[in-house]
Amino acid sequence: MRVVFAGTPEVALPSLRAIAASPHELVGVVTRPDAPAGRGRRLVASPVAELGEELGVPVLKPGHPREPEFLEALRALEPDCCPVVAYGALLPQSALDVPRHGWVNLHFSVLPAYRGAAPVQRALWAGEDYTGATTFRIVRALDAGPTYGVLTERIRPRDTAGDLLDRLAEAGAPLLVATLDGLESGELHERPQPEDGVSHAAKVEVAEAEVRWEQPAFAVDRQVRACTPAPGAWTTYAGERLKLGPLEPVDEQVAAGELVVRKQEVLVGTGTTAVRLGLVRAHGRKEMPAADWARGVRVASGERLG
């Protein structure tokens, strides 16, 4: 089949590479426009745009996929199907109608659970034991289209959202190619999603990533891992924001939010037992082990976070 791939961040790259290496003909790439990045805020192309350029195919960067110029360019590529991984924009019906096999999304949950922008983060935060990935045909309703294929993945005890998303991206790439294969051969048939079990996974906002130390240790641990690497869990110390990397629950009793500073470790109390801080990053500083941060700013036991 002639395919136009749509995606934006690094998590989409395994699927783009797999499709480029498959018998299907990659005739173009759709991605979000260049965005400002770094301290200089210079415009940078998305990872998918960069790989598309390397592969030598046309790279389309519409401000919005309803733009007439984009729709005209898409039709000119004559795609049979448009596979999608983390594109990042809602598709109008005028775009959905272009390929005869539609737009097929690789979504990182077992649908209908965790429809939405942050399925991996929300599954981790909720303490799920398993998650997975699903291919489905995109319709106007959010992540509600009929499904084609599914895989499951165990969530490991120390997974961050980044760890889990990387594994799902690698495992999901062959699933997406197999879905394209089945659509081309006519052997794959879509299945409507069940009405029961629908849940939603809204984007995790920065304000939501602030740690509330009165929560139990297991809840703090889940929250921090779910927010790693983005948007990044955080708290405050002396009125300034302190970003937190993954931490470790320990069997010690410390008052919620209170710090215990030792030579090689820094503990902070929660609503149950304490947690040991891992990497932290204070405002204007580099990321560093919590013990190094505490020595550098002379944190004393008995002080508080939050």
Backbone torsions as a table, in degrees:
resi	resn	phi	psi	omega
1	MET	NA	152.4	169.5
2	ARG	-83.0	124.7	-176.6
3	VAL	-127.6	144.9	170.4
4	VAL	-116.4	119.6	-175.9
5	PHE	-90.2	137.2	176.8
6	ALA	-120.1	127.5	178.9
7	GLY	-176.8	170.0	-177.9
8	THR	-135.1	-57.8	-172.3
9	PRO	-85.4	-179.6	-178.5
10	GLU	-59.3	-32.6	-177.5
11	VAL	-61.2	-19.2	178.7
12	ALA	-83.9	-13.6	-172.7
13	LEU	-65.1	-41.4	178.2
14	PRO	-56.0	-39.7	179.3
15	SER	-69.6	-40.5	178.7
16	LEU	-63.0	-43.1	178.2
17	ARG	-63.4	-42.1	-178.6
18	ALA	-64.1	-40.7	179.2
19	ILE	-67.7	-41.2	179.1
20	ALA	-62.1	-31.1	-179.3
21	ALA	-88.6	-4.8	-176.9
22	SER	-87.2	173.5	176.3
23	PRO	-68.8	-13.0	179.8
24	HIS	-71.4	151.1	-176.7
25	GLU	-95.2	108.5	177.1
26	LEU	-78.1	112.7	-174.5
27	VAL	-109.8	-2.9	178.6
28	GLY	178.4	167.8	179.9
29	VAL	-134.0	138.6	174.0
30	VAL	-115.9	132.5	-178.5
31	THR	-149.0	171.2	178.5
32	ARG	-73.6	155.6	179.9
33	PRO	-61.7	158.9	175.6
34	ASP	-54.3	142.6	-175.4
35	ALA	-128.3	150.2	178.8
36	PRO	-67.3	141.2	-179.1
37	ALA	-149.3	156.3	177.2
38	GLY	76.4	176.1	-177.4
39	ARG	-65.5	-32.2	179.4
40	GLY	-78.6	-10.9	-179.9
41	ARG	55.0	35.9	177.4
42	ARG	-81.5	152.6	-177.2
43	LEU	-70.4	132.1	-178.4
44	VAL	-127.6	136.2	177.3
45	ALA	-71.4	150.7	178.2
46	SER	-67.7	158.2	174.9
47	PRO	-55.3	-38.8	179.1
48	VAL	-66.8	-39.2	177.4
49	ALA	-61.4	-44.4	-179.0
50	GLU	-62.3	-43.4	179.6
51	LEU	-68.9	-37.6	176.7
52	GLY	-59.4	-41.8	176.7
53	GLU	-61.9	-43.5	178.7
54	GLU	-60.9	-36.8	-178.7
55	LEU	-78.2	-9.8	175.8
56	GLY	75.6	29.4	178.4
57	VAL	-111.7	158.1	176.8
58	PRO	-59.5	137.1	179.7
59	VAL	-115.8	115.7	-179.7
60	LEU	-100.8	132.2	-177.0
61	LYS	-128.9	65.1	-177.5
62	PRO	-68.0	144.9	171.2
63	GLY	-62.6	-36.0	172.7
64	HIS	-150.6	139.0	-176.3
65	PRO	-69.6	2.0	173.2
66	ARG	-88.5	-6.7	-177.5
67	GLU	-60.8	132.2	-179.0
68	PRO	-56.5	-38.9	-179.7
69	GLU	-61.9	-40.2	178.0
70	PHE	-66.4	-46.8	-178.5
71	LEU	-60.3	-38.2	177.8
72	GLU	-65.2	-43.5	179.5
73	ALA	-65.3	-38.8	179.1
74	LEU	-64.5	-45.5	179.2
75	ARG	-61.9	-36.6	-179.4
76	ALA	-64.2	-26.7	178.7
77	LEU	-78.0	-14.8	176.6
78	GLU	51.8	55.3	179.6
79	PRO	-74.2	142.9	170.2
80	ASP	-82.2	-29.7	-178.5
81	CYS	-154.5	149.5	176.8
82	CYS	-121.4	96.4	174.6
83	PRO	-71.7	144.1	-172.5
84	VAL	-132.5	135.1	170.5
85	VAL	-139.9	110.2	173.4
86	ALA	53.3	51.1	178.8
87	TYR	-68.5	-49.7	174.4
88	GLY	100.0	14.4	175.8
89	ALA	-144.8	146.8	178.2
90	LEU	-75.1	137.2	-176.6
91	LEU	-97.2	126.9	177.5
92	PRO	-74.6	162.9	179.9
93	GLN	-60.7	-32.4	179.5
94	SER	-61.2	-31.7	175.9
95	ALA	-82.5	-39.1	-179.7
96	LEU	-61.0	-29.1	-175.8
97	ASP	-80.8	-8.9	-173.8
98	VAL	-68.6	-57.9	-178.1
99	PRO	-79.5	141.4	-175.9
100	ARG	-67.3	-27.0	175.7
101	HIS	-98.2	9.1	175.7
102	GLY	75.6	-168.6	176.8
103	TRP	-104.1	124.4	-175.2
104	VAL	-111.2	115.6	-174.6
105	ASN	-96.8	139.7	168.2
106	LEU	-98.7	110.8	-176.1
107	HIS	-111.2	137.3	-171.4
108	PHE	-91.8	60.7	168.1
109	SER	-160.7	169.7	173.1
110	VAL	-92.2	97.4	-176.7
111	LEU	-64.3	144.8	16.6
112	PRO	-90.6	11.4	178.3
113	ALA	-75.2	141.8	173.6
114	TYR	57.6	53.0	167.7
115	ARG	-70.3	140.8	175.9
116	GLY	127.2	-167.2	-167.4
117	ALA	-79.8	-23.3	-171.7
118	ALA	-132.2	56.5	-175.8
119	PRO	-65.2	-37.3	-178.7
120	VAL	-70.1	-46.0	179.2
121	GLN	-60.7	-44.4	-177.1
122	ARG	-69.4	-36.0	177.6
123	ALA	-64.9	-42.6	176.4
124	LEU	-62.4	-47.3	-177.3
125	TRP	-60.3	-35.5	-178.6
126	ALA	-79.1	-8.3	179.9
127	GLY	78.1	27.5	178.0
128	GLU	-64.8	148.3	176.1
129	ASP	-85.9	-30.1	-177.9
130	TYR	-136.2	152.4	168.9
131	THR	-141.8	-153.6	179.8
132	GLY	172.8	-155.4	178.9
133	ALA	-145.5	148.6	-177.1
134	THR	-136.3	137.8	168.6
135	THR	-99.1	137.3	-178.9
136	PHE	-152.5	159.5	177.4
137	ARG	-83.7	128.6	-178.3
138	ILE	-73.2	132.7	172.9
139	VAL	-124.8	178.4	-176.0
140	ARG	-64.3	-37.9	179.1
141	ALA	-70.5	144.4	-172.5
142	LEU	-63.6	114.3	173.4
143	ASP	52.7	32.9	-173.9
144	ALA	-108.1	2.8	-174.8
145	GLY	-72.0	166.6	179.2
146	PRO	-64.8	146.7	-173.5
147	THR	-98.9	159.8	178.3
148	TYR	-117.9	-50.7	-175.5
149	GLY	-144.5	161.0	-177.6
150	VAL	-148.9	149.5	169.9
151	LEU	-136.2	157.9	178.8
152	THR	-118.6	154.3	-178.6
153	GLU	-143.5	130.3	177.2
154	ARG	-73.3	137.2	174.7
155	ILE	-88.2	120.2	-177.1
156	ARG	-80.8	153.8	-173.0
157	PRO	-57.4	-31.1	-177.0
158	ARG	-110.9	16.0	178.5
159	ASP	-60.6	137.4	161.8
160	THR	-95.6	169.2	176.3
161	ALA	-59.8	-36.6	178.8
162	GLY	-64.6	-43.7	178.6
163	ASP	-59.0	-50.2	-174.9
164	LEU	-67.5	-40.5	179.9
165	LEU	-65.1	-38.2	177.4
166	ASP	-61.1	-43.8	179.7
167	ARG	-65.4	-42.7	-180.0
168	LEU	-66.2	-35.5	178.5
169	ALA	-64.2	-41.5	178.8
170	GLU	-69.3	-44.6	-179.0
171	ALA	-70.5	-30.9	-176.6
172	GLY	-77.1	-22.9	-177.9
173	ALA	-58.7	-50.9	177.3
174	PRO	-65.4	-28.6	175.7
175	LEU	-63.8	-40.7	179.2
176	LEU	-66.5	-42.1	177.6
177	VAL	-63.7	-42.4	178.8
178	ALA	-62.2	-35.6	176.5
179	THR	-63.7	-43.5	176.7
180	LEU	-61.9	-41.5	178.0
181	ASP	-57.9	-47.5	-177.6
182	GLY	-66.3	-35.7	177.4
183	LEU	-67.7	-39.4	179.4
184	GLU	-65.7	-41.9	-178.0
185	SER	-77.0	-18.8	-176.4
186	GLY	83.2	4.2	-178.1
187	GLU	-85.0	-14.2	-177.0
188	LEU	-101.0	130.8	-178.5
189	HIS	-121.0	141.4	-178.3
190	GLU	-78.2	151.4	179.8
191	ARG	-125.0	132.1	177.7
192	PRO	-65.1	145.8	176.9
193	GLN	-71.1	144.0	176.9
194	PRO	-65.8	151.1	179.6
195	GLU	-77.9	-25.9	178.6
196	ASP	-86.4	150.4	175.0
197	GLY	87.8	10.4	179.2
198	VAL	-73.1	130.4	171.7
199	SER	-140.4	163.8	-172.4
200	HIS	-123.6	146.0	-174.9
201	ALA	-126.9	81.9	-179.7
202	ALA	-67.7	154.3	175.4
203	LYS	-54.3	139.8	177.7
204	VAL	-84.3	114.4	-179.6
205	GLU	-83.2	157.7	-177.9
206	VAL	-58.3	-42.5	-178.6
207	ALA	-61.4	-34.2	-179.1
208	GLU	-71.6	-19.8	-177.3
209	ALA	-83.8	0.0	176.4
210	GLU	-70.8	129.1	-177.5
211	VAL	-77.6	132.2	173.6
212	ARG	-103.1	108.4	-170.1
213	TRP	-69.9	-13.5	177.4
214	GLU	-76.4	-8.3	174.4
215	GLN	-68.1	159.2	172.7
216	PRO	-62.8	156.4	-178.1
217	ALA	-57.3	-40.7	-178.0
218	PHE	-64.1	-34.0	-179.9
219	ALA	-72.2	-39.1	175.8
220	VAL	-62.6	-44.3	179.4
221	ASP	-59.2	-47.8	179.4
222	ARG	-61.6	-44.0	-178.6
223	GLN	-60.6	-46.8	-177.4
224	VAL	-65.0	-44.0	179.5
225	ARG	-65.9	-36.9	179.0
226	ALA	-66.7	-28.7	-177.9
227	CYS	-95.5	8.1	178.5
228	THR	-105.8	122.1	9.7
229	PRO	-91.1	-13.7	-175.1
230	ALA	-133.4	141.0	2.4
231	PRO	-80.9	-2.0	-177.7
232	GLY	94.9	117.2	176.1
233	ALA	-68.5	152.0	-177.8
234	TRP	-153.4	162.4	173.6
235	THR	-143.4	-169.5	175.7
236	THR	-127.4	148.9	172.8
237	TYR	-136.6	126.7	-179.5
238	ALA	52.6	37.2	175.3
239	GLY	82.6	-0.7	179.6
240	GLU	-115.6	150.9	-176.5
241	ARG	-72.3	138.2	177.5
242	LEU	-126.1	114.4	178.5
243	LYS	-78.6	144.8	-174.6
244	LEU	-119.9	129.8	168.7
245	GLY	-87.9	179.5	179.9
246	PRO	-52.0	140.5	-179.0
247	LEU	-121.9	179.8	-173.4
248	GLU	-135.5	121.7	175.7
249	PRO	-63.9	140.3	178.4
250	VAL	-131.0	159.5	-175.0
251	ASP	-92.5	65.9	175.8
252	GLU	-136.2	147.2	179.9
253	GLN	-96.7	119.7	177.8
254	VAL	-140.3	142.4	-179.8
255	ALA	-60.9	145.9	-176.5
256	ALA	-56.3	125.5	178.6
257	GLY	84.2	-10.2	-177.8
258	GLU	-81.5	140.9	-179.1
259	LEU	-96.2	141.4	169.2
260	VAL	-121.7	113.5	-174.4
261	VAL	-105.3	122.9	177.2
262	ARG	-124.5	173.8	-174.7
263	LYS	-59.0	-42.9	-174.0
264	GLN	-112.9	3.8	-177.7
265	GLU	-156.4	158.6	173.9
266	VAL	-129.7	123.4	177.1
267	LEU	-105.7	154.4	173.0
268	VAL	-139.2	138.1	-177.7
269	GLY	-77.8	152.6	174.5
270	THR	-125.8	-167.9	177.9
271	GLY	-70.0	-13.1	175.8
272	THR	-122.9	-103.9	177.8
273	THR	-97.2	173.4	-176.3
274	ALA	-78.7	168.3	171.1
275	VAL	-127.2	149.5	176.7
276	ARG	-95.6	123.2	179.8
277	LEU	-70.3	146.0	176.3
278	GLY	-102.1	-118.1	176.7
279	LEU	-81.6	140.7	177.2
280	VAL	-132.4	160.3	176.0
281	ARG	-141.5	112.2	176.9
282	ALA	-80.1	160.9	-179.5
283	HIS	-57.4	126.9	177.6
284	GLY	78.7	5.6	-178.6
285	ARG	-120.4	166.2	175.7
286	LYS	-80.5	159.6	174.3
287	GLU	-66.0	139.7	-177.8
288	MET	-155.7	161.8	175.2
289	PRO	-59.7	145.8	-175.6
290	ALA	-58.3	-36.8	-179.6
291	ALA	-63.8	-37.8	177.8
292	ASP	-67.6	-41.9	176.4
293	TRP	-59.8	-46.0	-178.0
294	ALA	-61.9	-40.5	177.7
295	ARG	-66.3	-41.1	-176.0
296	GLY	-65.3	-36.8	-179.0
297	VAL	-106.2	7.9	174.4
298	ARG	58.7	52.6	175.4
299	VAL	-74.2	136.9	-179.3
300	ALA	-113.2	149.0	173.5
301	SER	-57.4	142.4	-179.1
302	GLY	97.9	-19.3	172.9
303	GLU	-71.4	171.8	-171.0
304	ARG	-129.7	153.9	169.9
305	LEU	-105.3	149.3	176.3
306	GLY	85.3	NA	NA
